Amino acid sequence: MKKKEEGVQLMGQTKEQKRNWLQVLTDFVEQKMAPPLLRVAQIRYLEALQNVFITMMPYMLLGAAATLILNLSGLFVEGSGLNMPGVANAIDAIVNPCRPWLLQIVFVSLNILALLAAILNGYFLGDYYHKRDENVSPVVGAIVAMASFFCFVDFSTFTENFDWPTYILGSPSLFGGIIISIMAVEIYRFLIGKKLVIKMPEAVPPMIGAAFTSMIPVSVVVVISAILGQGIAGFDFLALINAVMAKLVVGGSGPIAQGAGFFLDRLLWFVGIHGSNIVSSIMGPIWTNMITDNINAFAAGQAIPYMFTEQWTNYYVRVSVFPIALLCCCSKVKRFKVLGKVGLPGSIFNIAEPIMYGLPIVLNPLMFVPWVLGFTALWIFNAILAVIGLTPPVVAMTVWTMPVPLGAFIGTGFKFSAVLISLLSFVLVFLIFLPFFKVMEKQELAEEAKYEKESET
């Protein structure tokens, strides 16, 4: 009897040691890793860029949708795709009359992506500095950023029909536009801070006074930009930045870099931090460049350059917490069953918070393995499928609340294989979480029985 008790005690110590190991890791992430990462995400430039890409999202989705419609018949033409020329002709008969205005949508969204980014970044940076100095105007920041960006564009080289994706105001110049807008706003706010302004009497209306206040700083910024942009023979700043950033995108687009970013995303979510926001604050420009290049290549009938886009991760790996919500619905635990009914509708549309914090997954040592390691293994599995050519690349964007299988179908240009792979990932997530959920369910049932017994007495 004594040996049996000792064995039970040792077993309990082993479980406690495992729990302590997970707790140590959780504490390390929460106390050591998370604070510097949060500080990085709060850097004014990254914070402004987050707002930029959130604001641009509707235009990117609209441009991507128009591109997909314009090229829809190509999926059915004879000799490629589904080899259904009759369907292709029927689609062309509907789309061709709409082609002029659909192309216009592309021109005013994807084709001016860099310009939009420069203007918005100027505004959000200006807003950041306005909170510290009321003389700095967010609107002036946006306008001076736009003017500075235009100073780097050689308008004499514009083609008559503004062909893309080489169009200078589009995604190829995204990084250049961001850098130029930062430079413009920084010079502008520095000169404002040094009081290098025209001071007007107090009787002058505020709007007129503000215009004169910004006159000297704005003039200096535009003159500097014009000299750097077109005043140095043989120097093309945008071309230089585009060449450097192209290498950065290629380096950051591979499976190792993207897999590491996803692992960090899962790890941060586990300790209750919105990992997607932190990772996207750094990877956002790279992701945007990758998906727009894919959209452009799809429209031009060229090979799709990037596989491991943010959308690829969303459709094939991140999927949603729907399988976990389904486990809750089928649970014998009353609390889990209620949580499942509440969280299931939202999980279909990729809303995870009720399950993340209600189950919980956050800071739950039992959920560490399926959430962090299990999802990482799923990422590797899907990466292998992609490398061997089974996974279709993503060539369009959909709104983030669209159910994953449908999003994968539309995002890949209506590929049924994408739907099957998404559904397979759903099944794998279900199976990965099942044994850990059962252990958690058993613990909860024991607690419920204990509580009911105490209530009766």
C-alpha positions as CSV (number, residue, x, y, z in Angstrom):
1,M,0.0,0.0,0.0
2,K,2.9,2.3,0.9
3,K,4.6,1.6,-2.5
4,K,1.3,2.4,-4.3
5,E,1.0,5.7,-2.5
6,E,4.6,6.5,-3.3
7,G,3.9,5.7,-7.0
8,V,0.9,7.9,-7.0
9,Q,2.9,10.7,-5.4
10,L,5.7,10.3,-8.0
11,M,3.1,10.4,-10.8
12,G,1.7,13.6,-9.4
13,Q,5.1,15.1,-9.2
14,T,5.8,14.3,-12.8
15,K,2.5,16.0,-13.9
16,E,3.4,18.9,-11.7
17,Q,6.9,19.1,-13.2
18,K,5.4,19.1,-16.7
19,R,3.0,21.9,-15.7
20,N,5.8,23.8,-14.2
21,W,7.8,23.4,-17.4
22,L,4.9,24.9,-19.4
23,Q,4.4,27.6,-16.8
24,V,8.1,28.5,-17.0
25,L,7.9,28.7,-20.8
26,T,4.7,30.7,-20.5
27,D,6.2,33.1,-18.0
28,F,9.3,33.5,-20.3
29,V,7.2,34.4,-23.3
30,E,4.9,36.7,-21.3
31,Q,7.7,38.5,-19.3
32,K,10.7,38.3,-21.5
33,M,9.6,38.0,-25.2
34,A,6.3,39.8,-25.2
35,P,7.3,43.2,-23.7
36,P,10.0,44.0,-26.3
37,L,7.8,42.8,-29.1
38,L,5.0,45.0,-27.9
39,R,7.4,47.9,-27.8
40,V,8.4,47.1,-31.3
41,A,4.8,47.1,-32.4
42,Q,4.2,50.4,-30.7
43,I,7.1,52.1,-32.6
44,R,5.4,55.1,-34.3
45,Y,6.3,54.1,-37.8
46,L,5.0,50.5,-37.4
47,E,1.9,51.8,-35.6
48,A,1.2,54.2,-38.5
49,L,1.8,51.4,-41.0
50,Q,-0.8,49.2,-39.3
51,N,-3.3,52.0,-39.7
52,V,-2.3,52.5,-43.3
53,F,-2.9,48.8,-44.3
54,I,-6.1,48.6,-42.4
55,T,-7.4,51.7,-44.1
56,M,-6.3,50.5,-47.6
57,M,-7.8,47.0,-47.1
58,P,-11.2,47.8,-48.8
59,Y,-9.5,49.2,-51.9
60,M,-7.2,46.2,-52.1
61,L,-10.1,43.8,-51.8
62,L,-12.0,45.8,-54.4
63,G,-9.1,45.8,-56.8
64,A,-8.5,42.1,-56.3
65,A,-12.1,41.3,-56.9
66,A,-12.2,43.3,-60.1
67,T,-9.0,41.5,-61.3
68,L,-10.5,38.2,-60.6
69,I,-13.7,38.9,-62.5
70,L,-11.7,40.3,-65.5
71,N,-9.7,37.0,-65.7
72,L,-12.5,34.6,-64.8
73,S,-12.9,33.2,-68.3
74,G,-9.3,32.2,-68.4
75,L,-10.0,29.4,-65.9
76,F,-12.3,27.7,-68.5
77,V,-10.6,28.4,-71.8
78,E,-9.7,25.5,-74.1
79,G,-6.3,23.9,-73.4
80,S,-6.0,25.1,-69.9
81,G,-7.9,25.3,-66.6
82,L,-11.2,23.4,-66.7
83,N,-11.1,23.2,-70.6
84,M,-14.7,24.4,-71.0
85,P,-14.6,27.0,-73.8
86,G,-18.4,27.3,-73.9
87,V,-18.4,28.5,-70.3
88,A,-15.4,30.8,-71.1
89,N,-17.4,32.4,-74.0
90,A,-20.5,32.8,-71.8
91,I,-18.4,34.6,-69.1
92,D,-16.7,36.8,-71.7
93,A,-20.1,37.8,-73.0
94,I,-21.1,39.1,-69.6
95,V,-17.7,40.5,-68.5
96,N,-16.6,42.3,-71.7
97,P,-19.3,45.0,-71.6
98,C,-18.2,45.7,-68.0
99,R,-14.4,45.6,-68.8
100,P,-13.9,49.5,-69.0
101,W,-15.3,50.2,-65.5
102,L,-13.7,47.1,-64.0
103,L,-10.3,48.2,-65.3
104,Q,-11.0,51.6,-63.8
105,I,-11.5,50.0,-60.4
106,V,-8.1,48.3,-60.8
107,F,-6.5,51.6,-61.8
108,V,-7.8,53.5,-58.8
109,S,-7.0,50.8,-56.3
110,L,-4.1,48.4,-56.9
111,N,-2.4,50.7,-59.5
112,I,-2.1,53.6,-57.0
113,L,-1.3,51.4,-53.9
114,A,2.1,53.2,-53.3
115,L,0.5,56.6,-53.6
116,L,-2.3,55.7,-51.2
117,A,0.3,54.3,-48.7
118,A,2.4,57.5,-48.9
119,I,-0.6,59.8,-48.3
120,L,-2.1,57.7,-45.5
121,N,1.3,57.2,-43.8
122,G,1.8,60.9,-43.9
123,Y,-1.5,61.5,-42.3
124,F,-1.1,58.9,-39.5
125,L,2.4,60.0,-38.7
126,G,1.2,63.6,-38.7
127,D,-1.6,62.7,-36.4
128,Y,1.0,61.0,-34.0
129,Y,3.0,64.2,-33.9
130,H,-0.1,66.4,-33.7
131,K,-0.9,64.9,-30.3
132,R,2.5,66.2,-29.1
133,D,2.6,69.5,-31.0
134,E,-0.7,71.1,-32.1
135,N,1.1,73.0,-34.8
136,V,1.8,69.8,-36.7
137,S,-1.2,69.1,-38.9
138,P,-2.1,65.5,-40.0
139,V,-3.7,66.9,-43.2
140,V,-0.5,68.8,-44.1
141,G,1.5,65.6,-43.3
142,A,-0.6,63.7,-45.8
143,I,-0.4,66.4,-48.5
144,V,3.4,67.0,-48.1
145,A,4.0,63.2,-48.2
146,M,2.0,63.0,-51.5
147,A,3.8,65.9,-53.0
148,S,7.2,64.5,-52.0
149,F,6.4,61.1,-53.5
150,F,5.4,62.8,-56.8
151,C,8.8,64.6,-56.8
152,F,10.4,61.1,-57.2
153,V,8.3,60.2,-60.2
154,D,9.5,60.9,-63.7
155,F,6.2,61.9,-65.4
156,S,7.8,62.0,-68.8
157,T,8.2,58.2,-68.9
158,F,4.5,57.5,-68.2
159,T,2.9,55.3,-70.9
160,E,-0.3,56.4,-72.4
161,N,-2.4,53.6,-71.0
162,F,-0.7,53.3,-67.6
163,D,0.2,49.6,-68.0
164,W,0.6,47.6,-64.8
165,P,2.1,46.0,-62.7
166,T,5.1,48.2,-63.7
167,Y,3.0,51.3,-63.1
168,I,5.2,53.5,-60.8
169,L,2.4,54.4,-58.4
170,G,1.4,50.8,-57.7
171,S,2.7,48.0,-55.5
172,P,6.3,48.0,-57.0
173,S,6.9,51.4,-55.3
174,L,5.1,50.5,-52.1
175,F,8.3,50.5,-49.9
176,G,9.6,53.6,-51.7
177,G,6.4,55.5,-51.0
178,I,6.5,54.6,-47.3
179,I,10.1,55.7,-46.9
180,I,9.5,59.0,-48.8
181,S,6.4,59.8,-46.7
182,I,8.4,59.2,-43.4
183,M,11.2,61.4,-44.6
184,A,8.7,64.2,-45.6
185,V,6.8,64.2,-42.3
186,E,10.0,64.0,-40.2
187,I,11.5,67.0,-41.9
188,Y,8.2,68.9,-41.7
189,R,7.6,68.3,-38.0
190,F,11.3,69.0,-37.2
191,L,11.1,72.4,-38.8
192,I,7.8,73.1,-37.0
193,G,9.4,72.1,-33.8
194,K,12.3,74.5,-34.4
195,K,9.8,77.3,-35.0
196,L,11.0,77.9,-38.6
197,V,7.6,79.2,-39.5
198,I,5.8,82.4,-40.5
199,K,4.0,83.7,-37.5
200,M,0.8,85.5,-38.1
201,P,-1.0,87.9,-35.8
202,E,-3.7,86.4,-33.5
203,A,-6.4,88.3,-35.3
204,V,-5.8,86.1,-38.4
205,P,-8.3,83.3,-38.8
206,P,-6.9,79.9,-37.7
207,M,-7.1,78.3,-41.1
208,I,-5.2,81.0,-42.8
209,G,-2.7,81.1,-39.9
210,A,-2.1,77.3,-40.2
211,A,-1.5,77.7,-43.9
212,F,1.3,80.2,-43.3
213,T,2.7,78.2,-40.4
214,S,3.3,75.2,-42.7
215,M,4.6,77.3,-45.7
216,I,8.3,77.3,-44.9
217,P,8.5,73.6,-43.7
218,V,6.4,72.4,-46.7
219,S,8.5,74.4,-49.1
220,V,11.8,73.0,-47.7
221,V,10.4,69.4,-47.9
222,V,9.3,69.7,-51.5
223,V,12.5,71.4,-52.6
224,I,14.6,68.6,-51.0
225,S,12.4,65.9,-52.5
226,A,12.6,67.5,-56.0
227,I,16.4,67.6,-55.8
228,L,16.7,64.0,-54.6
229,G,14.0,62.8,-57.0
230,Q,15.0,64.5,-60.3
231,G,17.9,66.7,-59.6
232,I,20.8,64.2,-59.5
233,A,21.7,62.7,-62.9
234,G,21.6,58.9,-63.1
235,F,20.1,58.6,-59.6
236,D,16.7,56.9,-59.4
237,F,15.7,56.6,-55.7
238,L,12.5,54.6,-56.4
239,A,14.3,52.1,-58.6
240,L,17.1,51.7,-56.0
241,I,14.6,51.1,-53.2
242,N,12.5,48.8,-55.4
243,A,15.6,46.7,-56.1
244,V,16.6,46.5,-52.4
245,M,13.1,45.7,-51.2
246,A,12.6,43.1,-53.9
247,K,15.4,41.1,-52.3
248,L,13.8,41.7,-48.9
249,V,10.5,40.4,-50.1
250,V,12.1,37.4,-51.7
251,G,14.0,36.7,-48.5
252,G,10.9,37.1,-46.3
253,S,8.6,35.2,-48.6
254,G,10.2,31.8,-48.1
255,P,8.9,29.0,-45.9
256,I,11.4,29.5,-43.1
257,A,10.8,33.2,-42.6
258,Q,7.0,32.8,-42.9
259,G,6.9,29.7,-40.7
260,A,8.9,31.5,-38.0
261,G,6.5,34.4,-38.1
262,F,3.5,32.0,-37.8
263,F,5.1,30.2,-34.8
264,L,5.6,33.5,-33.1
265,D,2.0,34.4,-33.9
266,R,0.7,31.2,-32.1
267,L,3.1,31.7,-29.2
268,L,2.0,35.2,-28.5
269,W,-1.7,34.3,-28.8
270,F,-1.1,31.6,-26.2
271,V,0.0,34.2,-23.6
272,G,-3.0,36.4,-24.4
273,I,-1.3,38.9,-26.8
274,H,-2.8,39.5,-30.3
275,G,0.1,37.8,-32.1
276,S,-1.3,38.5,-35.5
277,N,-1.2,42.3,-34.9
278,I,2.4,42.2,-33.7
279,V,3.7,39.9,-36.6
280,S,1.7,41.9,-39.2
281,S,3.2,45.2,-38.0
282,I,6.6,43.9,-39.2
283,M,5.5,41.6,-42.0
284,G,2.7,43.8,-43.4
285,P,4.6,45.6,-46.2
286,I,6.1,42.3,-47.3
287,W,2.7,40.5,-47.3
288,T,1.1,43.3,-49.2
289,N,3.8,43.3,-51.8
290,M,3.6,39.5,-52.2
291,I,-0.2,39.3,-52.7
292,T,-0.3,42.3,-55.1
293,D,2.4,40.7,-57.2
294,N,0.4,37.5,-57.3
295,I,-2.7,39.4,-58.4
296,N,-0.8,41.2,-61.1
297,A,0.9,38.0,-62.3
298,F,-2.5,36.2,-62.4
299,A,-4.0,39.1,-64.4
300,A,-1.1,39.0,-66.9
301,G,-1.3,35.2,-67.3
302,Q,2.2,34.8,-65.8
303,A,3.5,32.3,-63.3
304,I,2.5,33.2,-59.7
305,P,5.6,34.3,-57.9
306,Y,4.8,33.7,-54.2
307,M,3.2,30.8,-52.4
308,F,3.5,31.5,-48.7
309,T,1.4,34.7,-48.6
310,E,-0.6,35.8,-45.6
311,Q,-3.7,34.6,-47.3
312,W,-2.1,31.2,-47.9
313,T,-1.6,30.9,-44.1
314,N,-5.1,32.0,-43.4
315,Y,-6.8,29.6,-45.9
316,Y,-4.7,26.5,-45.3
317,V,-3.2,26.7,-41.8
318,R,-4.8,29.3,-39.5
319,V,-8.3,28.3,-40.8
320,S,-10.4,29.1,-37.7
321,V,-11.3,27.8,-34.3
322,F,-14.5,26.2,-35.7
323,P,-13.2,22.6,-35.0
324,I,-12.6,23.6,-31.4
325,A,-16.0,25.2,-31.1
326,L,-17.5,22.0,-32.5
327,L,-15.7,20.0,-29.8
328,C,-17.3,22.2,-27.2
329,C,-20.7,21.8,-28.7
330,C,-20.4,18.0,-28.4
331,S,-19.0,18.1,-24.9
332,K,-20.6,16.7,-21.8
333,V,-19.4,19.6,-19.8
334,K,-22.2,22.2,-19.4
335,R,-19.9,25.2,-19.5
336,F,-18.2,23.9,-22.7
337,K,-21.5,23.1,-24.4
338,V,-22.8,26.7,-23.7
339,L,-19.5,28.1,-24.9
340,G,-19.7,26.1,-28.1
341,K,-23.2,27.3,-28.9
342,V,-22.1,30.9,-28.3
343,G,-18.8,30.6,-30.1
344,L,-19.7,28.4,-33.1
345,P,-21.5,31.0,-35.3
346,G,-18.6,33.5,-34.9
347,S,-16.0,30.8,-35.5
348,I,-17.5,30.1,-38.9
349,F,-16.6,33.7,-39.8
350,N,-13.1,33.5,-38.2
351,I,-14.0,35.3,-34.9
352,A,-11.9,33.4,-32.3
353,E,-12.0,35.4,-29.1
354,P,-15.0,33.6,-27.3
355,I,-13.2,30.3,-27.7
356,M,-9.7,31.7,-27.0
357,Y,-10.6,33.3,-23.7
358,G,-13.7,31.3,-22.8
359,L,-12.3,27.7,-23.0
360,P,-9.7,29.0,-22.4
361,I,-6.8,28.4,-24.8
362,V,-4.9,31.5,-23.6
363,L,-2.5,30.6,-20.7
364,N,-3.9,27.1,-20.5
365,P,-0.9,24.7,-20.2
366,L,-2.9,21.8,-21.5
367,M,-3.6,23.7,-24.7
368,F,0.0,24.7,-25.3
369,V,0.9,21.6,-27.3
370,P,-2.1,21.7,-29.8
371,W,-2.2,25.5,-30.1
372,V,1.5,26.2,-30.6
373,L,3.1,23.0,-31.6
374,G,0.1,21.5,-33.3
375,F,-0.6,24.5,-35.5
376,T,3.1,24.7,-36.3
377,A,3.1,21.1,-37.4
378,L,0.0,21.9,-39.5
379,W,1.9,24.8,-41.1
380,I,4.8,22.5,-42.0
381,F,2.4,19.8,-43.4
382,N,0.8,22.4,-45.7
383,A,4.2,23.8,-46.7
384,I,5.2,20.3,-47.8
385,L,2.0,20.1,-49.9
386,A,2.8,23.5,-51.4
387,V,6.4,22.5,-52.3
388,I,5.4,19.3,-54.0
389,G,2.8,21.3,-56.0
390,L,-0.5,20.1,-54.5
391,T,-1.5,23.5,-53.0
392,P,-2.7,26.2,-55.4
393,P,-1.3,29.7,-54.7
394,V,-3.5,32.5,-53.7
395,V,-4.2,35.1,-56.5
396,A,-7.0,37.2,-54.9
397,M,-8.0,38.6,-51.6
398,T,-11.2,38.2,-49.7
399,V,-12.6,39.8,-46.6
400,W,-11.2,38.2,-43.4
401,T,-14.6,37.2,-42.1
402,M,-15.4,35.0,-45.1
403,P,-15.6,31.3,-44.2
404,V,-12.2,29.7,-44.9
405,P,-13.2,27.0,-47.5
406,L,-15.1,29.6,-49.5
407,G,-12.3,32.2,-49.1
408,A,-9.8,29.6,-50.3
409,F,-12.0,28.7,-53.3
410,I,-12.3,32.4,-54.4
411,G,-8.8,33.4,-53.4
412,T,-7.1,30.7,-55.5
413,G,-9.1,31.6,-58.6
414,F,-11.9,29.0,-58.0
415,K,-9.7,25.9,-57.4
416,F,-11.6,23.0,-55.8
417,S,-8.3,21.5,-54.6
418,A,-8.0,24.6,-52.3
419,V,-11.4,23.8,-50.7
420,L,-10.3,20.2,-50.1
421,I,-7.0,21.2,-48.5
422,S,-8.8,23.7,-46.3
423,L,-11.3,21.1,-45.2
424,L,-8.5,18.7,-44.5
425,S,-6.9,21.3,-42.3
426,F,-10.2,21.6,-40.4
427,V,-10.2,17.8,-39.8
428,L,-6.5,17.9,-38.7
429,V,-7.1,20.7,-36.2
430,F,-10.1,18.7,-34.8
431,L,-7.9,15.6,-34.4
432,I,-4.9,17.6,-33.0
433,F,-7.1,19.2,-30.3
434,L,-9.3,16.1,-29.6
435,P,-7.1,14.2,-27.1
436,F,-6.1,17.4,-25.2
437,F,-9.7,18.5,-25.1
438,K,-10.8,15.1,-23.7
439,V,-8.3,15.4,-20.9
440,M,-9.6,18.9,-20.1
441,E,-13.2,17.7,-20.3
442,K,-12.4,14.9,-17.9
443,Q,-11.0,17.4,-15.4
444,E,-14.0,19.6,-15.8
445,L,-16.5,16.8,-15.3
446,A,-14.6,15.8,-12.1
447,E,-14.9,19.4,-10.9
448,E,-18.6,19.5,-11.8
449,A,-19.3,16.2,-9.9
450,K,-17.3,17.5,-6.9
451,Y,-19.3,20.8,-6.9
452,E,-22.6,19.0,-7.2
453,K,-21.7,16.7,-4.4
454,E,-20.7,19.6,-2.1
455,S,-23.9,21.4,-3.0
456,E,-26.0,18.4,-2.0
457,T,-24.3,18.3,1.4
